[in-house]
Amino acid sequence: MKLIQLNGQSGGGQMLRTALSLAMVTGQPFRMTHIRGQRSKPGLMRQHLTCVKAAVEISQGTADGAELGSTELVFRAGEIQAGDYEFAIGTAGSTTLLLQTLLPALWMTKGKSTLRLSGGTHNPLAPPFDFVEQVFLPAMKKFGADATIRLVETGFAPTGGGILEAGISPTAGLGKVNFTERGELQATNLRVISRQVSNSVASRLMDAVGKAWPCEKRKIEHRDEGPGQGLIGYAEAHFANGCEMVSGCGERGQSAEKIGHRMGKSMSTFMNTRAAVGRHLADQLLLPMALAGGGEITTTAPDAHVPTNVSIIEKFLPVKFSIEDEGGGLFRISC
């Protein structure tokens, strides 16, 4: 079968993860060159390499160029096998991104599967565990795809050491879903999860969120002693048809006030539109929409991931996406 030619120069690891998912589901092999070409450290890092090796194992496939630092990869999937799998990233790399890479393939098998993934569970620039559990998976259930996840150990970046377990049930296929109406607002929450970080830092973060997005219901949750200290804040808005969750991870050199301000501004922007889903979920719904054969989303201004993700999806599937600016900060994505 002819290789699909992909250029990873303009994007990051998401381009590779999307290509791996689609190659497993469709059986079409690909060659990707210039992987993460514009990053400060181009090529495969450990978290990307783990995704490749996991895809090889689950699909009984092959991968040429699967080594650290490699900027070119040829991946050929075989037959996807349901089963019980365990994958360790070996760093604080995101377990949730690894999970999202493997889910589409495992949903298409004939039996139930389990995953035990170790690495980071609460990372900057990746969906944290709570987002996947409360936002992403409920959205996927509307497509007819079912999975449950359990947090065994919290792993904050940069230490990692987290463990995520997942149970995946097979589906006969994804049904078309439109995410265009969020429904009535039912509840708002502001939470901070921390380990070995003082309550004063958590309170400062929540106060900063509140200046941009007032929320009276606040809670600080402490994790027991574990691998490394860390902190993450969640601003949540629960609607009749779904949930939006904005998160902010504690990072070296980033004040609690700066993280909280960024969270509050992001949630305020979402709340001031009629968008049904936030920008991060919108990006994550592109692949299942395409696999379902179509759908529609209303969201806020898409980030840079959307066009690069779309460019990969349209190489594997006979779909065409459109992105329309409807004014007032509202965008409509359809395929």
Salt bridges, closest charged atoms under 4 A:
ASP64 OD2 - ARG76 NH1 3.95
GLU72 OE2 - ARG31 NE 3.22
GLU86 OE2 - ARG116 NE 3.97
ASP130 OD1 - HIS122 NE2 3.13
ASP130 OD2 - ARG191 NH2 3.36
GLU153 OE2 - ARG195 NH2 2.92
GLU165 OE2 - ARG116 NH1 2.40
GLU165 OE1 - ARG150 NH2 2.81
ASP207 OD1 - ARG218 NH1 2.87
GLU221 OE2 - ARG191 NH1 3.16
GLU221 OE1 - ARG223 NH1 3.86
GLU236 OE2 - ARG191 NE 2.65
GLU236 OE1 - HIS238 NE2 3.12
GLU257 OE2 - ARG204 NE 2.72
ASP283 OD2 - HIS305 ND1 3.85
GLU296 OE1 - ARG332 NH1 3.13
ASP303 OD2 - HIS280 ND1 3.99
GLU314 OE1 - LYS320 NZ 3.75
GLU326 OE2 - ARG332 NE 2.56
